Amino acid sequence: MKKNFILALLVILVAVASCSFTNKSFDNDDKDKLLLDLITYVLERGHYEPKALDDTFSSSVFDDFIDILDPTKRYFLESDVREFEKYRFMIDDEIKNTEITFFNIVYQRLMLRMNEAKEIYKEVLSEPFDYTLDETIDIDYSEQEFAANRKQLKERWRKQLKYNALAIFGNKVENKISDATEPMIKEDAGEGQTYLFDAIPNDVDKTLTEEESRENVKENLDEYFDFIDDLERKDWFVQYINTIVDEFDPHTFYFAPEEKERFDIGMSGKFEGIGARLQKRPEGAKIVEIISGGPVWRDQSLEVGDEILKVGQEGEEPIDIVGMRLDDAIKLIKGPKGTVVDLTVRKVDGTIEKVSITRDVVELEESYAKSATIKSDDHEYGIINLPKFYVDFEDYTERNAATDVAKEVERLKEDGVEGIILDLRDNGGGSLKTVVEMAGLFIKDGPIVQVRSSGERKEVHEDKDERIQWDGPLVIMVNELSASASEILAAAMQDYKRAVVIGSKQTFGKGTVQNVIPLDNIVRSNEHGDLGAIKLTTQKFYRINGGSTQLEGVKSDIVVPDRYSYIDLGERDQENPLGWDKITPADYKVWDGYIDFETTVANSKKRMANNPQIKLIEENAQWIKEQQDETVVSLNYDTFVTKESEAKKRSEKFKSLRDYDSKLTFGSLRYETELFTQDSVLREKRDRWHKDLAKDIYVEEAVNVLKDLQLNNIKGGEQKLASANKD
């Protein structure tokens, strides 16, 4: 992968270096036009499957950009879109000529319509809603037309806001009846009783409650438009750029400088700062979470709910951040390890304090691999949860998913576990290199994945280390959100028959490889500052059996339903995915460490087919799909609450899913229990995780599979003997 990435990058850089011979230049003094020129240049020359910039491409960009800006059709008028239409087949020409007229016109009109929308929603919410009228709203906006005039637009807003307020009103009525102190009301109410509008007890002031509901909606919208007002023109232009980029495939993406930083943090699981998550409030930046082990956590001078008002660098005059964009405020608060930031804070109790925090490296612990022991009868097993295949791009050896999983495997071995579950559910992927190294923990050696660049021969990535860290029973858990690197690992272990894959019918189906290319590396001289980077699809990967995981994903050996079973969320459901194909298989030998692999799979399928809990999960998944497909909602209170009541009654049936008890006992490893004496937050997080695992029927079945898997001890003995003789 690294070799191919370097080659791809060299091709792009060489092409750029030769621009002087082709009249191509990147000397545009307009940053927006420069970005457009750079990105389209890289896309055309570096993408695995570049698209022709033609009228078809132009039309797709046109539709998608309008839809992204106004998905609920509550800003633009029909006349606006008609005006935009003259650009439908001109966007490709604009891109080629580095023009952004279409964007400018649409952006300016959007700003105008959003300002008008502020007045509309305030006007609508100034009048009470009549919940006795029989009217409906269709919340499937995709097939709706744009409003013909302001009157229609206001009506569309009215219905949407009434819908939002109706749900709040219903909850408030229910809560007020529940909280009522009048014995008569409580006696009349009964458990879970639904009151029609005219039957709502007189002790509940319907007029006041309706007014409170509208005020709640207004507050939410005020907050939303406050966020919108913080956005600058460059933020909207990034959205336009990404609309163009997204036409190539769903995983090619332009990162503005701030987004690139977030991406790096997400992949490495660490950053330099104070270790607190913030939320913008009118009064400043509110602390909503303190990250365990970070500077704020260690200092103990701040707590959740405190609001940061001013930020000063050590010895400098503090800057007022009230009203400032949250991203800009965060830039002031973050900084290099060892530096001091002075924070003026309004405490939860209302007092104002100045707090000095020494910045440090903050590790997002929940981004990393973690493990637990599982006790079942007289047996002990281990589970490793891996949220992503993380890596520090600046220093691979610092910390990565492969080395961390290796540590967890070793710790579980020391604890004497008889089998290991690797939980890749909801793991969206990450570093390809870590996958190859991780797979090598479970096999002697051999190919793990095949990678092909556009027009290039395939490259086989192999585990060349003959050591096997874990040669015992192995189960890999996946779901519909297991993607990319997760699919590579699951596919390799499945092809080798090294592990039993249990989970969804298929995984996400992302079989493409992306590389991040800083745009600053391409421009010889740049006066615009950081230009960001582009995450570019440059390769496709294939299983060692030759098949691609693109679209098809990895099909589980043992299929179990979950809440996502009937929801469209895979690669096949994305816009503009690359197609499925296959190549020649790699040369590999199936692992022969099990003696009853097929029998184990068959036994599990029988258990699943007869398990009432699994049948209930299947029914719940179907019901969720039904709810999702029902897009016409009544705005009549009586009809609304009756429907809600029916839904609640049906949902009661599924409450037992949350109360399930597998009777398995989960515990932390010794190194972690030692940390608990100093970190009560970590203890609480692990306790919560263990409780969730105990309710997880999929983990229970994975344990059953581990119990059933029998190792070929004769073969294993022969291998060990051969190794001993060799020495």
Secondary structure as UniProt FT lines:
FT   HELIX           2..17
FT   HELIX           18..21
FT   TURN            22..23
FT   HELIX           31..46
FT   HELIX           55..69
FT   TURN            71..72
FT   HELIX           78..84
FT   HELIX           85..87
FT   TURN            88..90
FT   HELIX           91..96
FT   TURN            97..98
FT   HELIX           101..124
FT   TURN            125..126
FT   TURN            131..132
FT   STRAND          136..138
FT   TURN            142..143
FT   HELIX           150..179
FT   HELIX           183..189
FT   TURN            191..192
FT   HELIX           197..199
FT   TURN            202..203
FT   HELIX           206..230
FT   HELIX           233..246
FT   TURN            247..248
FT   TURN            250..251
FT   STRAND          253..255
FT   HELIX           257..268
FT   STRAND          270..273
FT   STRAND          276..281
FT   TURN            282..283
FT   STRAND          284..290
FT   TURN            292..293
FT   HELIX           295..299
FT   TURN            304..305
FT   STRAND          307..313
FT   TURN            314..315
FT   STRAND          319..320
FT   TURN            322..323
FT   HELIX           326..333
FT   TURN            337..338
FT   STRAND          340..346
FT   TURN            348..349
FT   STRAND          352..358
FT   STRAND          360..363
FT   HELIX           365..367
FT   STRAND          370..376
FT   TURN            377..378
FT   STRAND          379..385
FT   TURN            393..394
FT   TURN            396..398
FT   HELIX           401..414
FT   TURN            415..416
FT   STRAND          420..423
FT   TURN            425..426
FT   HELIX           432..439
FT   TURN            440..442
FT   STRAND          446..453
FT   TURN            454..455
FT   STRAND          459..463
FT   STRAND          474..478
FT   TURN            480..481
FT   HELIX           485..495
FT   TURN            496..497
FT   STRAND          500..503
FT   STRAND          512..518
FT   HELIX           519..521
FT   STRAND          533..542
FT   TURN            544..545
FT   STRAND          547..548
FT   TURN            550..552
FT   STRAND          558..559
FT   TURN            563..566
FT   HELIX           571..573
FT   HELIX           597..609
FT   HELIX           612..629
FT   STRAND          632..634
FT   HELIX           637..652
FT   TURN            653..654
FT   HELIX           655..657
FT   TURN            658..659
FT   STRAND          665..667
FT   HELIX           670..676
FT   TURN            677..678
FT   HELIX           680..694
FT   HELIX           697..708
FT   HELIX           713..726
//
